[in-house]
Amino acid sequence: MKNAISCSIQQHLALTPTLTQAIGLLQLSHHELQEEINRLVEKNPMLKVSYSFSNEQHNNFSNMTDQSVSLVTHLENQLVFMHFNDEIYQWGLKLIYSLDDRGFLSSSFYEGLPTKITQALKNWLLKIDPIGIGATSLKESLCWQLEKDFILKQNPLTPYLIDFIEKYDFSMKSLMLFKKRSRLTDTQMHQLKSLIGLLNFNPAQHYEHSIAQQYYQQPDLIVCKNNNKFEVHLNQDLIPSLHLDEVASYSFHQKEMKELVQQAKYLIKIVDTRFDTLIKTASLLVHHQQDFFVYGKAGLKTLILEDIAQQLGLHESTISRIIANKLIQTPLGIFELKSLLSRGLKKNSGEIVSTASVKELILSLIQHECVSEPLSDQDIANTLNRQGFCIARRTVTKYRKQLDIQTSTQRKIH
């Protein structure tokens, strides 16, 4: 066997420490970014950093948010738009943080409160979403729903249902007793049971509620309405002001100072690039998803990473990193920025509908089903297919599980 020397040319990507740092900063949350910048400032005396927000802002209830859409966040944002005076606003926050895991409030909460504040808070609770939140009992919550839901309000059996809720429990024995005393027919009782199935016995069920899961944080982006159009801008309180400390330069030798200045300038550049990429990405998302800020998830249009990357001339991985761990404040509450992306489902007409809007349709079908004969996943798939969707039963099952909805057997009320 002969030894031989050969030569070949190969290409490979080598990530320099500075490039690795730039990529890493993209996906950090603003809290992590602040910690990283503070760490780098401590290592580099040529850097100085300042923020526009005060420490008081960190101690305010309104800065508590959750990585997912929490009940606290959802209610807080609705409270802000009421423009209450400071006293009522603070009591409103205390009310939100006093709710139990089902979204109910202890009747003792109002003890000792001035009538004016009590009335203002109760009026607010009757206007907000979800209907029935903040009630002091299940009966009160259900009655609020019947009084405020326009469709339920128009039903001729609603007065009977209110009477039933106020005087009976939901056992089969109580239903039979109520039927006898109210002299309702079998058909009317069947309709009454269907009405009961439309009520929400757990107003907080579709939200993360545990305050222990939350931490002090502010949204990275804020959406506002301007001339009937929704626009987004960066939360200026969270943008660090990085600059060189010229005074510190006199403490170092020329070579050492030059290296520190170069590192400082590069950090300033990549931080600026991070915020520039963030606002460009968010602006495009908000531009495409205008209906979301009016109709919620049902208004989401199909939009994927590839679409954003192509329009901005960036790689998909860059978009994925820049939207990671970022929160956006909207008129509907605070959401993860990535929630504005949605994959699509094809209809027979060729139209692509977002999966989020399909999930809303599934949720609506289940909310309006007959409680004694709930819809199976196949029934839902058949209904959607008749409406022009191309959807299989297994896809409905997947979406139902993602919505945290029980099977038809578990939902059935005899």
Secondary structure, DSSP 8 states (H G I E B T S, - for coil): ----------------HHHHHHHHHHT--HHHHHHHHHHHHHH-TTEEEE-SS-GGGGGSGGGEE-SS-BHHHHHHHHHHTT---HHHHHHHHHHHTT--TTS---GGGGTT--HHHHHHHHHHHTTSSSTTTT-SSHHHHHHHHHHH-HHHHH-TTHHHHHHHHHH--SSHHHHHHHHHHHT--HHHHHHHHHHHHHS-S-TTTTSB--GGG-EE---SEEEEEETTEEEEEE-GGG--EEEE-TGGGGGS-HHHHHHHHHHHHHHHHHHHHHHHHHHHHHHHHHHHTTTHHHHGGGG---B-HHHHHHHHT--HHHHHHHHTT-EEEETTEEEEGGGG-B-EEEBTTS-EEEHHHHHHHHHHHHHTS-TTS---HHHHHHHHHHTTB---HHHHHHHHHHTT---HHHH---
